[in-house]
Amino acid sequence: MLQYRPKRADFQWDTNEEGLVQIKVPKFKSNIGISFCKLVRKENAFTANMDKLGSLVWKHCDGKNTLKDILDLLNKEFSKEKNVDQRLFLFIQQMIGLNYIEY
């Protein structure tokens, strides 16, 4: 599993002034959903805000870095925190479940 190379889905994303990632996730993909948002004058997206760990992981899910590479970066950045490896794997599982990243 550590050799997997996670890749971000094709969502718009940016960083805020604190360097934390903000992902713009579409609410609907179908024409009906998109039309409904236009009808009620609501944006067809919401913003998913990442914490420091999630932001670092997201930035490195480029399809080139392996999970081991990302874990090594996290261990350096969060050296005083416990269970960084478990947090990484839980985060990756959640992102895969939401279709935010893929292998």
GUMI-146860 format. One record per atom (N, C-alpha, C, O): residue number from 1; x, y, z; residue in three letters; atom name. Coordinates in Angstrom, 3 decimals, padded with zeros to 6 digits. Each point is the difference from the previous one (the first is absolute). Layout:
N
+-----+----------+----------+----------+-----+----+
!   k !       px !       py !       pz !   r !  a !
+-----+----------+----------+----------+-----+----+
! NUM !        X !        Y !        Z ! Ala ! CA !
...
+-----+----------+----------+----------+-----+----+
//
This chain:
103
+-----+----------+----------+----------+-----+----+
!   k !       px !       py !       pz !   r !  a !
+-----+----------+----------+----------+-----+----+
!   1 !  000.815 ! -001.191 !  000.000 ! Met !  N !
!   1 ! -000.815 !  001.191 !  000.000 ! Met ! CA !
!   1 !  000.868 !  001.269 !  000.000 ! Met !  C !
!   1 ! -000.380 !  001.010 ! -000.592 ! Met !  O !
!   2 !  001.517 ! -001.063 !  001.240 ! Leu !  N !
!   2 !  000.872 !  001.174 !  000.064 ! Leu ! CA !
!   2 !  000.561 !  000.398 ! -001.365 ! Leu !  C !
!   2 !  000.511 !  001.108 ! -000.162 ! Leu !  O !
!   3 ! -000.604 ! -002.005 ! -000.817 ! Gln !  N !
!   3 !  000.508 !  000.322 ! -001.338 ! Gln ! CA !
!   3 ! -001.071 !  000.608 ! -000.905 ! Gln !  C !
!   3 !  000.294 !  000.412 ! -001.122 ! Gln !  O !
!   4 ! -001.556 ! -000.356 !  001.617 ! Tyr !  N !
!   4 ! -001.060 !  000.638 ! -000.779 ! Tyr ! CA !
!   4 !  000.323 !  001.470 ! -000.205 ! Tyr !  C !
!   4 !  000.623 !  000.640 !  000.847 ! Tyr !  O !
!   5 ! -001.053 ! -000.123 ! -001.974 ! Arg !  N !
!   5 !  000.230 !  001.404 ! -000.352 ! Arg ! CA !
!   5 ! -001.360 !  000.709 ! -000.128 ! Arg !  C !
!   5 ! -000.598 !  000.006 ! -001.076 ! Arg !  O !
!   6 !  000.118 !  000.585 !  002.171 ! Pro !  N !
!   6 ! -001.307 !  000.656 ! -000.058 ! Pro ! CA !
!   6 !  000.026 !  001.237 ! -000.888 ! Pro !  C !
!   6 !  000.987 !  000.733 ! -000.047 ! Pro !  O !
!   7 ! -002.096 ! -000.521 ! -000.655 ! Lys !  N !
!   7 ! -000.125 !  001.150 ! -000.909 ! Lys ! CA !
!   7 ! -001.300 !  000.730 !  000.310 ! Lys !  C !
!   7 ! -001.060 ! -000.613 !  000.131 ! Lys !  O !
!   8 !  001.162 !  001.925 ! -000.016 ! Arg !  N !
!   8 ! -001.174 !  000.837 !  000.268 ! Arg ! CA !
!   8 ! -000.992 ! -000.083 ! -001.156 ! Arg !  C !
!   8 !  000.386 ! -000.140 ! -001.161 ! Arg !  O !
!   9 ! -001.669 !  000.230 !  001.500 ! Ala !  N !
!   9 ! -001.029 !  000.141 ! -001.033 ! Ala ! CA !
!   9 !  000.132 !  001.394 ! -000.600 ! Ala !  C !
!   9 !  000.663 !  000.873 !  000.561 ! Ala !  O !
!  10 ! -001.291 ! -000.683 ! -001.685 ! Asp !  N !
!  10 !  000.126 !  001.259 ! -000.724 ! Asp ! CA !
!  10 ! -000.952 !  001.061 !  000.569 ! Asp !  C !
!  10 ! -000.932 !  000.440 ! -000.673 ! Asp !  O !
!  11 !  001.184 ! -000.044 !  001.918 ! Phe !  N !
!  11 ! -000.764 !  001.059 !  000.651 ! Phe ! CA !
!  11 !  000.843 !  001.264 !  000.029 ! Phe !  C !
!  11 !  001.229 ! -000.059 !  000.044 ! Phe !  O !
!  12 ! -001.898 !  001.196 ! -000.068 ! Gln !  N !
!  12 !  000.711 !  001.258 !  000.220 ! Gln ! CA !
!  12 !  000.391 !  000.053 !  001.472 ! Gln !  C !
!  12 ! -000.779 ! -000.383 !  000.873 ! Gln !  O !
!  13 !  001.976 !  000.856 ! -000.609 ! Trp !  N !
!  13 !  000.408 !  000.164 !  001.394 ! Trp ! CA !
!  13 !  001.015 !  001.125 !  000.097 ! Trp !  C !
!  13 !  000.647 !  000.378 ! -000.977 ! Trp !  O !
!  14 ! -000.532 !  000.134 !  002.172 ! Asp !  N !
!  14 !  000.893 !  001.120 !  000.259 ! Asp ! CA !
!  14 !  000.428 ! -000.090 !  001.461 ! Asp !  C !
!  14 ! -000.468 ! -000.863 !  000.743 ! Asp !  O !
!  15 !  001.348 !  001.746 ! -000.347 ! Thr !  N !
!  15 !  000.387 !  000.083 !  001.402 ! Thr ! CA !
!  15 ! -000.413 !  001.362 !  000.543 ! Thr !  C !
!  15 !  000.026 !  001.001 ! -000.716 ! Thr !  O !
!  16 ! -000.405 ! -000.976 !  001.986 ! Asn !  N !
!  16 ! -000.356 !  001.264 !  000.629 ! Asn ! CA !
!  16 !  001.262 !  000.674 !  000.541 ! Asn !  C !
!  16 !  001.112 ! -000.484 ! -000.212 ! Asn !  O !
!  17 ! -001.295 !  001.598 !  000.909 ! Glu !  N !
!  17 !  001.151 !  000.752 !  000.497 ! Glu ! CA !
!  17 !  000.824 ! -000.765 !  001.031 ! Glu !  C !
!  17 !  001.155 !  000.346 !  000.247 ! Glu !  O !
!  18 ! -001.730 ! -001.370 !  000.349 ! Glu !  N !
!  18 !  000.732 ! -000.834 !  000.960 ! Glu ! CA !
!  18 !  000.695 ! -001.183 ! -000.679 ! Glu !  C !
!  18 !  000.684 ! -000.785 !  000.656 ! Glu !  O !
!  19 ! -000.864 !  000.665 ! -001.969 ! Gly !  N !
!  19 !  000.599 ! -001.102 ! -000.739 ! Gly ! CA !
!  19 ! -000.815 ! -001.280 !  000.016 ! Gly !  C !
!  19 !  000.479 ! -001.047 ! -000.436 ! Gly !  O !
!  20 ! -001.717 !  001.121 !  000.938 ! Leu !  N !
!  20 ! -000.862 ! -001.175 !  000.058 ! Leu ! CA !
!  20 ! -000.782 ! -000.131 ! -001.296 ! Leu !  C !
!  20 ! -000.442 !  000.993 ! -000.577 ! Leu !  O !
!  21 !  000.280 ! -002.216 !  000.131 ! Val !  N !
!  21 ! -000.665 ! -000.292 ! -001.272 ! Val ! CA !
!  21 ! -001.510 !  000.139 !  000.136 ! Val !  C !
!  21 ! -000.598 ! -000.417 !  000.992 ! Val !  O !
!  22 !  000.003 !  001.013 ! -002.016 ! Gln !  N !
!  22 ! -001.446 !  000.109 ! -000.127 ! Gln ! CA !
!  22 ! -000.375 ! -000.578 ! -001.361 ! Gln !  C !
!  22 !  000.417 !  000.507 ! -001.040 ! Gln !  O !
!  23 ! -001.218 ! -001.585 !  001.064 ! Ile !  N !
!  23 ! -000.389 ! -000.694 ! -001.227 ! Ile ! CA !
!  23 ! -001.427 !  000.387 ! -000.357 ! Ile !  C !
!  23 ! -000.897 ! -000.046 !  000.842 ! Ile !  O !
!  24 !  000.699 !  000.424 ! -002.083 ! Lys !  N !
!  24 ! -001.337 !  000.347 ! -000.483 ! Lys ! CA !
!  24 ! -000.595 ! -001.259 ! -000.631 ! Lys !  C !
!  24 !  000.450 ! -000.447 ! -001.056 ! Lys !  O !
!  25 ! -001.461 ! -000.116 !  001.711 ! Val !  N !
!  25 ! -000.586 ! -001.278 ! -000.413 ! Val ! CA !
!  25 ! -001.389 !  000.237 ! -000.586 ! Val !  C !
!  25 ! -000.853 !  000.606 !  000.650 ! Val !  O !
!  26 !  000.621 ! -001.082 ! -001.880 ! Pro !  N !
!  26 ! -001.332 !  000.161 ! -000.604 ! Pro ! CA !
!  26 ! -001.054 ! -000.789 !  000.782 ! Pro !  C !
!  26 !  000.246 ! -001.122 !  000.442 ! Pro !  O !
!  27 ! -001.422 !  001.731 ! -000.283 ! Lys !  N !
!  27 ! -001.109 ! -000.692 !  000.658 ! Lys ! CA !
!  27 ! -000.658 ! -000.990 ! -000.956 ! Lys !  C !
!  27 ! -000.354 ! -001.113 !  000.387 ! Lys !  O !
!  28 !  000.195 !  001.537 ! -001.642 ! Phe !  N !
!  28 ! -000.682 ! -000.815 ! -001.001 ! Phe ! CA !
!  28 !  000.843 ! -000.088 ! -001.261 ! Phe !  C !
!  28 !  000.720 !  000.933 ! -000.356 ! Phe !  O !
!  29 ! -000.825 ! -002.075 ! -000.310 ! Lys !  N !
!  29 !  000.648 ! -000.176 ! -001.301 ! Lys ! CA !
!  29 ! -001.024 ! -000.054 ! -001.122 ! Lys !  C !
!  29 !  000.318 !  000.254 ! -001.162 ! Lys !  O !
!  30 ! -001.549 ! -000.585 !  001.524 ! Ser !  N !
!  30 ! -001.046 ! -000.138 ! -001.022 ! Ser ! CA !
!  30 ! -000.519 !  001.375 ! -000.412 ! Ser !  C !
!  30 !  000.075 !  000.967 !  000.758 ! Ser !  O !
!  31 ! -000.595 ! -000.907 ! -001.960 ! Asn !  N !
!  31 ! -000.579 !  001.253 ! -000.498 ! Asn ! CA !
!  31 ! -001.185 !  000.449 !  000.844 ! Asn !  C !
!  31 ! -000.218 !  001.198 !  000.184 ! Asn !  O !
!  32 ! -000.547 ! -002.155 !  000.328 ! Ile !  N !
!  32 ! -001.168 !  000.334 !  000.826 ! Ile ! CA !
!  32 !  000.464 !  000.700 !  001.282 ! Ile !  C !
!  32 ! -000.546 !  001.038 !  000.373 ! Ile !  O !
!  33 !  001.543 ! -001.601 !  000.293 ! Gly !  N !
!  33 !  000.521 !  000.593 !  001.228 ! Gly ! CA !
!  33 !  000.609 !  001.365 ! -000.233 ! Gly !  C !
!  33 ! -000.219 !  000.931 !  000.776 ! Gly !  O !
!  34 !  000.986 ! -000.816 ! -001.849 ! Ile !  N !
!  34 !  000.622 !  001.282 ! -000.349 ! Ile ! CA !
!  34 ! -001.080 !  001.041 ! -000.291 ! Ile !  C !
!  34 !  000.097 !  001.144 !  000.445 ! Ile !  O !
!  35 ! -001.130 ! -001.549 ! -001.198 ! Ser !  N !
!  35 ! -001.102 !  000.911 ! -000.325 ! Ser ! CA !
!  35 ! -000.753 !  000.419 !  001.256 ! Ser !  C !
!  35 ! -000.409 !  001.153 !  000.134 ! Ser !  O !
!  36 !  000.231 ! -002.100 !  000.785 ! Phe !  N !
!  36 ! -000.691 !  000.311 !  001.253 ! Phe ! CA !
!  36 !  000.769 !  001.066 !  000.778 ! Phe !  C !
!  36 ! -000.603 !  000.939 !  000.521 ! Phe !  O !
!  37 !  001.913 ! -001.073 ! -000.438 ! Cys !  N !
!  37 !  000.818 !  000.998 !  000.705 ! Cys ! CA !
!  37 ! -000.144 !  001.378 ! -000.640 ! Cys !  C !
!  37 ! -000.088 !  001.015 !  000.692 ! Cys !  O !
!  38 !  000.067 ! -000.998 ! -002.004 ! Lys !  N !
!  38 ! -000.187 !  001.282 ! -000.702 ! Lys ! CA !
!  38 ! -001.376 !  000.582 !  000.308 ! Lys !  C !
!  38 ! -000.143 !  001.204 !  000.214 ! Lys !  O !
!  39 ! -000.863 ! -002.069 ! -000.197 ! Leu !  N !
!  39 ! -001.366 !  000.433 !  000.247 ! Leu ! CA !
!  39 ! -000.142 !  000.644 !  001.379 ! Leu !  C !
!  39 ! -000.653 !  001.033 !  000.143 ! Leu !  O !
!  40 !  001.260 ! -001.642 !  000.859 ! Val !  N !
!  40 ! -000.109 !  000.525 !  001.368 ! Val ! CA !
!  40 !  001.135 !  000.970 !  000.333 ! Val !  C !
!  40 !  000.154 !  000.436 !  001.141 ! Val !  O !
!  41 !  000.630 ! -000.113 ! -002.159 ! Arg !  N !
!  41 !  001.114 !  000.956 !  000.118 ! Arg ! CA !
!  41 !  000.993 ! -000.382 !  001.099 ! Arg !  C !
!  41 !  000.412 !  000.825 !  000.815 ! Arg !  O !
!  42 ! -000.053 ! -002.084 ! -000.826 ! Lys !  N !
!  42 !  001.013 ! -000.524 !  000.917 ! Lys ! CA !
!  42 !  001.165 ! -000.534 ! -000.812 ! Lys !  C !
!  42 ! -000.170 ! -000.487 ! -001.118 ! Lys !  O !
!  43 !  001.330 !  000.585 !  001.687 ! Glu !  N !
!  43 !  001.181 ! -000.519 ! -000.679 ! Glu ! CA !
!  43 ! -000.048 ! -001.524 ! -000.006 ! Glu !  C !
!  43 ! -000.460 ! -000.614 !  000.962 ! Glu !  O !
!  44 !  000.931 !  000.010 ! -002.038 ! Asn !  N !
!  44 !  000.013 ! -001.458 ! -000.126 ! Asn ! CA !
!  44 !  001.281 ! -000.581 !  000.579 ! Asn !  C !
!  44 !  000.561 ! -000.943 ! -000.558 ! Asn !  O !
!  45 ! -000.096 !  001.490 !  001.662 ! Ala !  N !
!  45 !  001.214 ! -000.517 !  000.628 ! Ala ! CA !
!  45 !  000.015 !  000.397 !  001.467 ! Ala !  C !
!  45 ! -000.642 !  000.967 !  000.410 ! Ala !  O !
!  46 !  001.386 ! -001.733 !  000.365 ! Phe !  N !
!  46 !  000.266 !  000.383 !  001.377 ! Phe ! CA !
!  46 !  001.505 ! -000.078 !  000.217 ! Phe !  C !
!  46 !  000.714 ! -000.624 ! -000.785 ! Phe !  O !
!  47 ! -000.243 !  001.247 !  001.832 ! Thr !  N !
!  47 !  001.424 !  000.030 !  000.280 ! Thr ! CA !
!  47 !  000.321 ! -000.970 !  001.122 ! Thr !  C !
!  47 ! -000.576 !  000.076 !  001.085 ! Thr !  O !
!  48 !  001.500 ! -000.990 ! -001.356 ! Ala !  N !
!  48 !  000.502 ! -000.925 !  001.013 ! Ala ! CA !
!  48 !  001.317 !  000.572 !  000.519 ! Ala !  C !
!  48 !  000.958 !  000.154 ! -000.757 ! Ala !  O !
!  49 ! -000.917 !  000.156 !  002.045 ! Asn !  N !
!  49 !  001.182 !  000.599 !  000.614 ! Asn ! CA !
!  49 !  000.840 ! -001.075 !  000.680 ! Asn !  C !
!  49 ! -000.502 ! -000.760 !  000.828 ! Asn !  O !
!  50 !  001.761 !  000.703 ! -001.178 ! Met !  N !
!  50 !  000.920 ! -000.980 !  000.569 ! Met ! CA !
!  50 !  000.757 !  000.599 !  001.189 ! Met !  C !
!  50 !  000.239 !  001.207 !  000.053 ! Met !  O !
!  51 !  000.130 ! -002.061 !  000.891 ! Asp !  N !
!  51 !  000.873 !  000.431 !  001.089 ! Asp ! CA !
!  51 !  001.449 ! -000.095 ! -000.473 ! Asp !  C !
!  51 !  000.245 ! -000.241 ! -001.183 ! Asp !  O !
!  52 !  000.717 !  000.426 !  002.084 ! Lys !  N !
!  52 !  001.411 !  000.005 ! -000.402 ! Lys ! CA !
!  52 !  000.427 ! -001.344 ! -000.587 ! Lys !  C !
!  52 !  000.660 ! -000.053 ! -001.037 ! Lys !  O !
!  53 ! -001.040 ! -001.022 !  001.706 ! Leu !  N !
!  53 !  000.380 ! -001.326 ! -000.502 ! Leu ! CA !
!  53 ! -000.660 ! -000.265 ! -001.344 ! Leu !  C !
!  53 !  000.667 ! -000.419 ! -000.946 ! Leu !  O !
!  54 ! -001.963 !  000.657 !  000.854 ! Gly !  N !
!  54 ! -000.722 ! -000.234 ! -001.248 ! Gly ! CA !
!  54 !  000.533 !  000.852 ! -001.137 ! Gly !  C !
!  54 !  000.081 ! -000.458 ! -001.140 ! Gly !  O !
!  55 !  000.282 !  001.696 !  001.447 ! Ser !  N !
!  55 !  000.545 !  000.900 ! -001.027 ! Ser ! CA !
!  55 !  001.318 ! -000.526 ! -000.538 ! Ser !  C !
!  55 !  000.227 !  000.006 ! -001.210 ! Ser !  O !
!  56 !  000.641 ! -000.462 !  002.102 ! Leu !  N !
!  56 !  001.292 ! -000.532 ! -000.439 ! Leu ! CA !
!  56 ! -000.195 ! -001.247 ! -000.860 ! Leu !  C !
!  56 !  000.656 ! -000.166 ! -001.029 ! Leu !  O !
!  57 ! -001.558 ! -000.703 !  001.460 ! Val !  N !
!  57 ! -000.266 ! -001.215 ! -000.768 ! Val ! CA !
!  57 ! -000.580 !  000.361 ! -001.369 ! Val !  C !
!  57 !  000.460 ! -000.509 ! -001.022 ! Val !  O !
!  58 ! -001.463 !  001.381 !  000.999 ! Trp !  N !
!  58 ! -000.655 !  000.378 ! -001.251 ! Trp ! CA !
!  58 !  001.004 !  000.560 ! -001.003 ! Trp !  C !
!  58 ! -000.020 ! -000.366 ! -001.176 ! Trp !  O !
!  59 !  000.882 !  001.240 !  001.634 ! Lys !  N !
!  59 !  000.979 !  000.627 ! -000.888 ! Lys ! CA !
!  59 !  000.934 ! -001.028 ! -000.637 ! Lys !  C !
!  59 !  000.506 !  000.215 ! -001.102 ! Lys !  O !
!  60 ! -000.280 ! -001.325 !  001.792 ! His !  N !
!  60 !  000.947 ! -001.003 ! -000.499 ! His ! CA !
!  60 ! -000.676 ! -001.193 ! -000.674 ! His !  C !
!  60 !  000.684 ! -000.926 ! -000.436 ! His !  O !
!  61 ! -002.006 !  000.932 !  000.342 ! Cys !  N !
!  61 ! -000.715 ! -001.058 ! -000.720 ! Cys ! CA !
!  61 ! -000.043 !  000.375 ! -001.484 ! Cys !  C !
!  61 ! -001.053 !  000.340 ! -000.540 ! Cys !  O !
!  62 !  002.210 ! -000.411 ! -000.099 ! Asp !  N !
!  62 !  000.135 !  000.434 ! -001.393 ! Asp ! CA !
!  62 !  000.182 ! -001.162 ! -000.967 ! Asp !  C !
!  62 !  000.233 !  000.212 ! -001.190 ! Asp !  O !
!  63 ! -000.338 ! -001.443 !  001.698 ! Gly !  N !
!  63 !  000.199 ! -001.169 ! -000.849 ! Gly ! CA !
!  63 !  001.454 ! -000.380 ! -000.157 ! Gly !  C !
!  63 !  000.308 ! -001.020 ! -000.616 ! Gly !  O !
!  64 !  000.589 !  001.816 !  001.159 ! Lys !  N !
!  64 !  001.435 ! -000.283 ! -000.072 ! Lys ! CA !
!  64 !  000.525 ! -000.494 !  001.343 ! Lys !  C !
!  64 !  000.803 ! -000.931 !  000.051 ! Lys !  O !
!  65 ! -001.256 !  001.556 !  001.039 ! Asn !  N !
!  65 !  000.441 ! -000.384 !  001.338 ! Asn ! CA !
!  65 ! -000.716 ! -001.265 !  000.455 ! Asn !  C !
!  65 ! -001.202 ! -000.157 ! -000.216 ! Asn !  O !
!  66 !  001.942 ! -000.731 !  000.840 ! Thr !  N !
!  66 ! -000.612 ! -001.187 !  000.588 ! Thr ! CA !
!  66 ! -000.514 !  000.351 !  001.396 ! Thr !  C !
!  66 !  000.344 !  001.043 !  000.555 ! Thr !  O !
!  67 ! -001.171 ! -001.927 !  000.004 ! Leu !  N !
!  67 ! -000.453 !  000.211 !  001.374 ! Leu ! CA !
!  67 !  001.185 !  000.009 !  000.961 ! Leu !  C !
!  67 ! -000.026 !  000.706 !  001.007 ! Leu !  O !
!  68 !  001.055 ! -001.477 ! -001.307 ! Lys !  N !
!  68 !  001.199 !  000.014 !  000.844 ! Lys ! CA !
!  68 !  000.670 !  001.367 ! -000.051 ! Lys !  C !
!  68 !  000.428 !  000.516 !  001.033 ! Lys !  O !
!  69 ! -000.329 !  000.082 ! -002.226 ! Asp !  N !
!  69 !  000.569 !  001.349 ! -000.125 ! Asp ! CA !
!  69 ! -000.791 !  000.995 !  000.852 ! Asp !  C !
!  69 !  000.574 !  000.820 !  000.716 ! Asp !  O !
!  70 ! -001.884 ! -000.910 ! -000.808 ! Ile !  N !
!  70 ! -000.865 !  000.927 !  000.740 ! Ile ! CA !
!  70 !  000.123 ! -000.249 !  001.499 ! Ile !  C !
!  70 !  000.045 !  000.948 !  000.784 ! Ile !  O !
!  71 !  000.010 ! -002.214 ! -000.381 ! Leu !  N !
!  71 !  000.158 ! -000.323 !  001.417 ! Leu ! CA !
!  71 !  001.323 !  000.534 !  000.533 ! Leu !  C !
!  71 !  000.051 !  000.510 !  001.120 ! Leu !  O !
!  72 !  001.013 ! -000.617 ! -001.898 ! Asp !  N !
!  72 !  001.298 !  000.543 !  000.414 ! Asp ! CA !
!  72 ! -000.086 !  001.510 !  000.210 ! Asp !  C !
!  72 !  000.551 !  000.525 !  000.968 ! Asp !  O !
!  73 ! -001.241 !  000.174 ! -001.871 ! Leu !  N !
!  73 ! -000.186 !  001.448 !  000.146 ! Leu ! CA !
!  73 ! -000.795 !  000.333 !  001.266 ! Leu !  C !
!  73 !  000.338 !  000.929 !  000.734 ! Leu !  O !
!  74 ! -001.390 ! -001.699 ! -000.496 ! Leu !  N !
!  74 ! -000.818 !  000.234 !  001.192 ! Leu ! CA !
!  74 !  000.793 ! -000.241 !  001.273 ! Leu !  C !
!  74 ! -000.116 !  000.759 !  000.962 ! Leu !  O !
!  75 !  000.922 ! -001.814 ! -000.954 ! Asn !  N !
!  75 !  000.807 ! -000.291 !  001.189 ! Asn ! CA !
!  75 !  000.996 !  001.116 !  000.290 ! Asn !  C !
!  75 !  000.304 !  000.275 !  001.161 ! Asn !  O !
!  76 !  000.203 !  000.366 ! -002.201 ! Lys !  N !
!  76 !  000.905 !  001.140 !  000.199 ! Lys ! CA !
!  76 ! -000.772 !  001.215 !  000.509 ! Lys !  C !
!  76 !  000.416 !  000.654 !  000.956 ! Lys !  O !
!  77 ! -001.537 ! -000.361 ! -001.598 ! Glu !  N !
!  77 ! -000.778 !  001.201 !  000.319 ! Glu ! CA !
!  77 ! -000.707 ! -000.101 !  001.349 ! Glu !  C !
!  77 ! -000.114 !  000.988 !  000.724 ! Glu !  O !
!  78 ! -000.354 ! -002.179 ! -000.396 ! Phe !  N !
!  78 ! -000.766 ! -000.213 !  001.229 ! Phe ! CA !
!  78 !  000.737 ! -000.961 !  000.929 ! Phe !  C !
!  78 ! -000.605 ! -000.920 !  000.552 ! Phe !  O !
!  79 !  001.881 !  001.127 ! -000.383 ! Ser !  N !
!  79 !  000.849 ! -000.937 !  000.746 ! Ser ! CA !
!  79 ! -000.413 ! -000.173 !  001.460 ! Ser !  C !
!  79 !  000.292 ! -001.033 !  000.602 ! Ser !  O !
!  80 ! -000.955 !  002.014 ! -000.033 ! Lys !  N !
!  80 ! -000.386 ! -000.075 !  001.416 ! Lys ! CA !
!  80 ! -001.394 ! -000.583 !  000.203 ! Lys !  C !
!  80 ! -000.429 ! -000.202 !  001.136 ! Lys !  O !
!  81 ! -000.269 ! -000.064 ! -002.217 ! Glu !  N !
!  81 ! -001.358 ! -000.528 !  000.116 ! Glu ! CA !
!  81 !  000.004 ! -001.519 ! -000.083 ! Glu !  C !
!  81 !  000.868 ! -000.603 ! -000.631 ! Glu !  O !
!  82 ! -001.853 !  000.001 !  001.281 ! Lys !  N !
!  82 ! -000.128 ! -001.454 !  000.016 ! Lys ! CA !
!  82 ! -000.925 ! -000.467 ! -001.115 ! Lys !  C !
!  82 ! -000.852 !  000.747 ! -000.480 ! Lys !  O !
!  83 !  001.037 ! -001.989 !  000.084 ! Asn !  N !
!  83 ! -000.896 ! -000.685 ! -000.939 ! Asn ! CA !
!  83 ! -000.141 !  000.701 ! -001.349 ! Asn !  C !
!  83 ! -001.077 ! -000.026 ! -000.596 ! Asn !  O !
!  84 !  002.138 !  000.644 !  000.112 ! Val !  N !
!  84 ! -000.045 !  000.695 ! -001.288 ! Val ! CA !
!  84 ! -000.306 ! -000.993 ! -001.116 ! Val !  C !
!  84 ! -000.743 !  000.320 ! -000.928 ! Val !  O !
!  85 !  001.306 ! -001.515 !  001.011 ! Asp !  N !
!  85 ! -000.249 ! -001.005 ! -001.040 ! Asp ! CA !
!  85 ! -001.470 ! -000.396 ! -000.036 ! Asp !  C !
!  85 ! -000.573 ! -000.142 ! -001.080 ! Asp !  O !
!  86 ! -000.043 ! -000.036 !  002.243 ! Gln !  N !
!  86 ! -001.412 ! -000.354 !  000.047 ! Gln ! CA !
!  86 ! -000.870 !  001.139 ! -000.525 ! Gln !  C !
!  86 ! -000.988 ! -000.233 ! -000.696 ! Gln !  O !
!  87 !  001.361 !  001.460 !  001.034 ! Arg !  N !
!  87 ! -000.748 !  001.159 ! -000.494 ! Arg ! CA !
!  87 !  000.091 !  000.095 ! -001.516 ! Arg !  C !
!  87 ! -000.985 !  000.317 ! -000.667 ! Arg !  O !
!  88 !  002.178 ! -000.593 !  000.118 ! Leu !  N !
!  88 !  000.165 !  000.025 ! -001.457 ! Leu ! CA !
!  88 ! -000.910 ! -001.029 ! -000.658 ! Leu !  C !
!  88 ! -000.729 !  000.329 ! -000.935 ! Leu !  O !
!  89 !  000.763 ! -001.559 !  001.409 ! Phe !  N !
!  89 ! -000.783 ! -001.054 ! -000.634 ! Phe ! CA !
!  89 ! -001.503 !  000.256 !  000.141 ! Phe !  C !
!  89 ! -000.760 ! -000.281 ! -000.927 ! Phe !  O !
!  90 !  000.328 !  000.808 !  002.065 ! Leu !  N !
!  90 ! -001.407 !  000.341 !  000.172 ! Leu ! CA !
!  90 ! -000.395 !  001.121 ! -000.959 ! Leu !  C !
!  90 ! -001.060 ! -000.060 ! -000.624 ! Leu !  O !
!  91 !  001.901 !  001.075 !  000.507 ! Phe !  N !
!  91 ! -000.265 !  001.106 ! -000.911 ! Phe ! CA !
!  91 ! -000.098 ! -000.507 ! -001.444 ! Phe !  C !
!  91 ! -000.921 !  000.367 ! -000.730 ! Phe !  O !
!  92 !  001.870 ! -001.208 !  000.327 ! Ile !  N !
!  92 ! -000.007 ! -000.544 ! -001.363 ! Ile ! CA !
!  92 ! -001.274 ! -000.802 ! -000.251 ! Ile !  C !
!  92 ! -000.619 !  000.129 ! -001.057 ! Ile !  O !
!  93 !  000.230 ! -000.951 !  002.019 ! Gln !  N !
!  93 ! -001.233 ! -000.787 ! -000.153 ! Gln ! CA !
!  93 ! -001.214 !  000.907 ! -000.170 ! Gln !  C !
!  93 ! -000.861 ! -000.257 ! -000.842 ! Gln !  O !
!  94 !  000.795 !  001.313 !  001.640 ! Gln !  N !
!  94 ! -001.123 !  000.930 ! -000.115 ! Gln ! CA !
!  94 !  000.003 !  000.691 ! -001.358 ! Gln !  C !
!  94 ! -001.051 !  000.144 ! -000.624 ! Gln !  O !
!  95 !  002.204 !  000.278 !  000.169 ! Met !  N !
!  95 !  000.091 !  000.695 ! -001.285 ! Met ! CA !
!  95 ! -000.358 ! -000.922 ! -001.161 ! Met !  C !
!  95 ! -000.622 !  000.436 ! -000.968 ! Met !  O !
!  96 !  001.006 ! -001.699 !  001.059 ! Ile !  N !
!  96 ! -000.374 ! -000.971 ! -001.029 ! Ile ! CA !
!  96 ! -001.516 ! -000.230 !  000.037 ! Ile !  C !
!  96 ! -000.649 ! -000.049 ! -001.045 ! Ile !  O !
!  97 !  000.094 ! -000.092 !  002.245 ! Gly !  N !
!  97 ! -001.441 ! -000.199 !  000.148 ! Gly ! CA !
!  97 ! -000.818 !  001.151 ! -000.567 ! Gly !  C !
!  97 ! -001.105 ! -000.207 ! -000.500 ! Gly !  O !
!  98 !  001.643 !  001.412 !  000.576 ! Leu !  N !
!  98 ! -000.681 !  001.184 ! -000.519 ! Leu ! CA !
!  98 !  000.336 !  000.270 ! -001.467 ! Leu !  C !
!  98 ! -000.505 !  000.953 ! -000.593 ! Leu !  O !
!  99 !  001.350 ! -001.789 !  000.020 ! Asn !  N !
!  99 !  000.471 !  000.157 ! -001.380 ! Asn ! CA !
!  99 !  000.793 !  001.301 ! -000.210 ! Asn !  C !
!  99 ! -000.032 !  000.595 ! -001.077 ! Asn !  O !
! 100 !  000.738 ! -000.172 !  002.127 ! Tyr !  N !
! 100 !  000.864 !  001.179 ! -000.098 ! Tyr ! CA !
! 100 !  001.388 ! -000.395 ! -000.527 ! Tyr !  C !
! 100 !  000.687 !  000.803 ! -000.630 ! Tyr !  O !
! 101 ! -000.292 ! -002.047 !  000.898 ! Ile !  N !
! 101 !  001.262 ! -000.508 ! -000.534 ! Ile ! CA !
! 101 ! -000.210 ! -001.422 ! -000.500 ! Ile !  C !
! 101 ! -000.987 ! -000.657 !  000.330 ! Ile !  O !
! 102 !  001.940 !  000.203 ! -001.133 ! Glu !  N !
! 102 ! -000.026 ! -001.368 ! -000.517 ! Glu ! CA !
! 102 !  001.437 ! -000.497 ! -000.087 ! Glu !  C !
! 102 !  000.951 !  000.772 !  000.121 ! Glu !  O !
! 103 ! -000.817 ! -002.062 ! -000.331 ! Tyr !  N !
! 103 !  001.341 ! -000.590 ! -000.185 ! Tyr ! CA !
! 103 !  000.247 ! -000.223 ! -001.465 ! Tyr !  C !
! 103 !  001.065 ! -000.487 ! -000.379 ! Tyr !  O !
+-----+----------+----------+----------+-----+----+
//
